[in-house]
Amino acid sequence: MAEKIHIDWQTMRRIAGPFPREAFQFVRDGLAHAVELTHGEGQAGDDTDESKHVSGQQLCIGLRDYAIEKYGRLARTVLDHWGLRATEDFGRIVFAMVEVGLMRKTEEDSLEDFSGVYDFDEAFDPAQMA
């Protein structure tokens, strides 16, 4: 039987901001997608495999791709509904999850890595999506 992980939502929301659980889950699920984009298909690894590390910028790009893959032209609308309006929001969620032990970071990782990676209006412009 798998061990149930206790998630400290109160602490994460205090650190990151009042994002709903879906936003945290999206970032966590999108991490695997970002790892595959960066390191190749089938390379998702696990939380303890440092060779599968992605930078804040790589994670943001992976989350953009994941949102479009999952929600298509509604990606921007879904993210906006969750209060995710800039790449810095992804960073706040990541660092909150690091704080409670759901994600890991390296010594080189910082919140600034998520700053201004792309503009949401441009990145999620439905006219630019195939």
Secondary structure, 3 states (H helix, E strand, C coil): CCCCCCCCHHHHHHHHCCCCHHHHHHHHHHHHHHHHHHHCCCCCCCCCCHHHCCCHHHHHHHHHHHHHHHHHHHHHHHHHHCCCCCHHHHHHHHHHHHHCCCCCCCCCCCHHHHCCCCCHHHHCCHHHCC
